[in-house]
Amino acid sequence: MKMPTKDPNLWAMIAAYIQANLNAIHSFMMAFFIAIFRICYIGKERKKTRVIVESILCGLIAVASESVLEYLALPPKLSVAIGAIVALLGIDKVRAMALRYSIQAKGRNNG
């Protein structure tokens, strides 16, 4: 039986995948670590699972922002900055801003 780690093409494919998605990896890692450090600095949250979940959510929002930037024809490198902003604000603040925006947009469409 052939071991997949013995195949030199496997490492080339992994390196190519990382190279192709390097911006998304940077966005996720930046948002993840900023969120962790922000939560630790504030010191209000004591549950480690909530800290990790919020940090992962910040990272995922940063990665998702890349497709929005592509749609708006903006440089995808801005997703790192968006991730940092989301991480500094926190998930609760971002959620409140999104709800406020959606309510305003719904009012404009109905009016």
Salt bridges, closest charged atoms under 4 A:
GLU45 OE1 - ARG50 NE 3.10
GLU54 OE2 - ARG38 NH2 2.64
ASP92 OD2 - ARG50 NH2 3.56
ASP92 OD1 - ARG95 NH1 3.20
